[in-house]
Amino acid sequence: MTRSPATPLPPPKARRRLRETATLTQTQLADRVGVTPATVRAWESGRTTPRGRKREAYAKLLKTLAEEETVRAPEPEPEPESKLEPEAKPQPQPEPQPEEKAKPQPQPQPQPQPQPVAAPEPVALTPAQAFDALYAFSAPALVRQAFLLTGRREQARESVERAFQAAWEHWPEVARDRDPVGWVRATAYEYALSPWQRLRPRHRHPEPPPADPGDRTLLNTLLRLPPRHRRTLVLYDGVGLDLPETAAETEASTPATANRLLRAREAVAGRLPALADPQVLNRRLAELASNERLRAAEPPTVRRGGERRARLRTRAAIAFTVALIGTTALTVRTAPTHYEPPVSPGQAVRGVPQRVAPGALSDEELELRQKLRDQVQDGPERLSPRLE
């Protein structure tokens, strides 16, 4: 069975132009196609490409917008035909007087030609200005998302700041990325859900829960989910990413991501049946994150903090390298140049009588010694065998 070729789509810039020409917002276009506004934003930026039925619906809608644009375009008006007027009879001109003949006629002065105005050149942003713009655009939303993952306000703010500090350290890479916000979001989520956060002393002291009972129940339900299921639910139903994008950001396959999403929705609906509808769940997640007073630091403060942290790490690495080199040199200097066998430790020997010095001989011992000296030291007599 052969697959039919995909419907061609205009370039991303042309898609956005067609939508703006039709005076449609991304939310309105998303409702007509049946997707989320974040998906439309990803299609118009070229970060993702629609597939399947969504591609067919999107291509059909863009074709309709292009036809409407062609109809709305004003046709060039034809030049008005010159009406033929009856020739006027030449009127007799009075003859000029001699004074008028001698008077010179004034010459027309040349009119100054307007100079073409040069178009203003686009102003290139410095890396610091581009970073500040990215931070001001995405930091508040990322702090609210991190709060849904952790349930802690200070930890959410710190996670986003650390993520942007890492982005500033790798700014050439982040600036060329197709989705810089996604790069920072993935880093912030990894830091917020790190298991090492439980070992920090601040984690032992609980923060005050939300004031609204409904928000408190929803937040407790989210925190009871496994971290992977919680992250998938926030990305899909909170941020508005589609399933392939959620799978790519969570580094999982699409079937595994769909399974996590279904299990997370079942767990939330089991405790809060009113949130079984994904649209209602999306709205409640946005309300929960918006009701908390979550503030992000200023962009220059985050940049200076990242630079200060980078300097400290560099100095620590240099100090460790110098200490390692000094220890190696000292070891080489004081190490022996040949092998010296180890000396076994001494052990006490028990059970051997102590050695006693000889004393003076008695009279009997003196007599016996003299007797032995006087006798001839002869061996025993040789015995000769006899025949019997």
N, C-alpha and C positions, 0 to 999 in steps of 0.2 A: 504493500500500500504506500503510495507516494504522498508526501506532504505538500500541500499547496504552498507556493511562495508567500512570504510575509508581505503584508501591505506596506508599500513605501511610505515613509514619513518625511516631512520637511526637516531641515536642520533645526537644532534647539533654538537658535536665535529667531528663526522664522516662526516657530511655534509660539514663542512668547509675543512676537510682534502681532500675529494674528489674534491672539487673545486680547491684547491691549487695544487693538484696532476695533474689536467688537465690544469694547468697554465691559469686559468680563473680568471678575476677580478670580484668583486661583481657587477659592472656595466654591464659587458658582460653577466654574468649569469642572471641578472635582465632583460636584453633585450630579452634573449631567453625564459624566463618564461612569460614576459609581466607585470612585476611589477617594483617598484622603487628600487634603491640600498639600501635605508633605510629599506625596507621590507625584503630584503635578509639578511641584517645585523641583523635584529630582529629574523629571522628564525634560523640563525646560532648561535646566542647567547642563544636561547631557551626562549626568552622573549615572543614570540608569536608563534602560530602554524598555518600553512596554512590550508585553508578550501576550499571545493568545487572544482571548476575546476583548481584553482591555485595549490591546493594540488596534483591533478592528474598530472598536467604538471610538477610540481617540482619533484614528485616521479619518473616519467618517465625519467626525465633528470638525476637524481641521479643514477638511475639504469643503464642508458647508460654510465655514467662516471665510474661506478664501473666495468662494463664489459670491457671498454677500459683499465682500470687500470689492470684488470686481463690479458688482451692480452699483454699489454706492459711489464708485469712482466717477467723477464728472467727465462727461464726454467733451471733447474740444468743440467749442462753438464755431460754426462756419462763419467765415467772414461775410459781412453783409454785402449783398450785391449792390453795386453802384447804380442808382437810378438814373435813367437817361432823362436829362432835362432838355427842354428846347433850347436851341442855340440862341443866345441873346444877341440882339443886333448891336453891332459895334457903335458905341456912342462917340460922337466927335469930341476929340480931346482938344482943349484950347491950346493954341500955340504958345509956347513960353515966351515971356518977354525977354528983351536983351539982357536985363539985369539978372533974370533967373537963369539964362543960359550961361552967363559967366560965373555964377555962384557954384563953387564945387560941392558935390554931393558927399554927405558923410559916409565913411566906410563902416560897415558893420564890424563891431569888436568881436573877436573870437571868445566864445564861452568856455570857461574852464571845465575840463573833463573831470568827472568824479573819480577819485582814486579808489581802487578795489580795497575793501577792508579785509584784512587777513583774518582767518578763523583762529580763535584762541587755541593754543596748543594744550593738550591735556596735561595736568599737573601730576607728576609722578610722586607717589607717596613714599616716604622713607620707611624702612622696616619697622621703626618704633610706631609711626603713625598707623601703618597697616595692622600691626599687632593690637594697638589700642582700639581701632575700629572693630576688629574681630572680637575683642573682649567685651566691648560695650554692647555689641549686637547679641552675643550668645551666652555671656556669663550668667545673667539673671535666670534664664530658663534652665541652664545646666545646674545651677544651685537647687532649684526646685525639684528637678529630676533626681538629683543625688539625695535629697531629703526623702523622697519616696522610697529609695533603695535602702537607706540606713535608719531613718527615723530620728536622726540627730542633726540639729541645725549647725552646730560648729563643725562637725565632721563633714557635712555636705559642703560648707564653705571652704574648708581646708582642702578637700578633694579637688574641687574646681581650681583653686589657686595652684595646687601642685601640678595639675594637668596643664594649665597655661604656662607655668614656669618651665615644664618640660617642652612645651611647644616653642617657647622663646629660645631655649637652648638648641632646638632643631628647627629653627625658623626657616632656613632655605628649603628644607624638605616639606614643612607644613605649608609654606606659601605656594609651592608648586602642586600641592595635593588637590585633587578634584573636589574634595569635600573637607575643608579644614575644620569645620564644626564637628564632623564625624570623627576626625582624628582626635580632637580634644575630648569629645564625649566618651570615646572608648577608653582613653587614658584615665579620665575622671572616674568612670565606672569601675575600672580595675583597681584603682586606689581605694575607692569607697567600700568595695566588697572584699578587700584583702583580709585573710584570716588573721593577720598580724594586728589588726585593729583591736582585737579582743584582749591583747596583752597590754594595752596601754592603760595607765592608771585612770585616765579620764573615762574610759569605757565602763568602769565599775560604778560610776555615779550616774543614775538615770536622769534624763532630762524631763522637764514637765511636759505632759502629754498635751495634745490639742484641746482647746476649751470645748469645742462642739462634740457631743457624744457620738454623732454619726462619723465625724472625721476620726475620732479616737478609735472607734471600732474598725473602720476601714484601714487605718494605719497598722493596727495590731494584726489584722488579717494579712496584710502585705508582708509584715515582718515574720509571720509564721511560715511563709512560703520558702522553699529552698532558694539560695541566691541565684541560681541559673534560671529558675522559673520566674522569680521576681524580676530579673533583668529583662527577660523576654517579654513579660507582660507590660513593663513600663515602656519598652521600645515600640511595641506594636500598638498597644491601646493608649499609651500616654503620649509618646512622641509622634506616632502616626506613620512609622516606617512600614513598608510592605514586608511580606514574609521572606523573600530572598535577601533583602537588605538587612533584616533582623538576623537571619542566619549568618550572613557574612560578618556582621559586627560581633556576634557572640561566638564566632569561630565554630560553628556547628553546621551539620547538614540541614537541608530544608525539611525533610521528614522529622528529624529530631526536634527542630525548632517548633514545628506544628504540634508535635506531641506535648512539648513543654507548655506551649500556649494553651492547649486544651485543658491540660491538668491544672494550670494556674487559674483559668476561668472557672473550672469546676469547683476548686477550693474556695474561690471568692463567692461564687453563687451559692455554695452550700451553707455558708455562714450569713451571707447577705443576699437573699433571693431577689431583691429589687435590682441588683446589679448584674443579672444574667444577660441583659441586653448589652452588647459591646458599645453602642452609642451612649447609653447611660453610664457605663463604666468609664468611658473616656471623659465624659463631662465631670463625673465625681472625682476622678484623679486630678483633673485640672483645678477643680475647686479646692481640693485638699491641699495642693501645693500652693495655691494662690492665697489661701487664708492665713498662712504662716508668714510672719515678717522675716523674710530671708533677704539679706543684703549681701552684696558682693563688694569687695574692696575696689579701690580705684586702680585703673590700669598701670600708672607709673609705680604705684606701691608694689604690685605684683611683679613687674619687670625688675625693679631694684631688689626685691626679695630673691628672685631667681638668680640674678647676677651675684648677689652676696653668697647664696648657697653654693653656686658654682665655684666662686673663689675659695671658699672654705674647703670644698672637696679637693680642689687642686692643691692647696697648701697641705692638706692632710696627706695626699698621695705623695707629694714631694718629701715631706718629713718621714713618711714610712720608707720611701726608697732610700733616703740618706741613712736612716737607722739600719736598714738591711745591708747596705753597702759597708757601713762601719762594723757591724757584727761579723760580716763575712771576712773583712780584712783582719780583724782581731783574731778570729778563729784560725785563719791561715798563718798568722804570725806566731801564735802560741801552740799550735798543734805539733806533736812529735814527728820527727823525720824518719824514725825507724820503729820497728815493732819491738815492744818490750813485753815479754810474757808476764802474766800476772803471777804474783807470789801468793801461794796458797796460805791461808791462815793456819797458825799453829793450834794443835789440839793437845789436851792433857791426857797422858797415858796412865791408866789406873791398873791396880793388881800386881805391880812389880815391887818387891820389897826394896826398901832403901839400902843403899850401900853403906856398910859399917867399916870403919878403919880398924886394922889389926892391932891387938894389944900385946902385952908382954907374955912370953911362953912360960908355962908352968914347969916344975921340975920333971914331971912325967913326960911332958912333951919334949923337953930338952934331951932326956935319956933316950926316947924313941928316935929322935932325929939322929943322934950319935950312933945308935945301933944300925940304923939304916945306912948310914955312910960307911960304916966299917965293914959290913958284909959285902962279899963279892957279888957283883951283879951278873950271875950266870943264868942261862936259860934252862929249861927243863931238859932231861936226858932224852936222847932220841930213841925211840922204840923201833926195833927191827921186827918185822913180821916173821912168823914161823909157820912151817908147813905142818899140818897135823894129819 
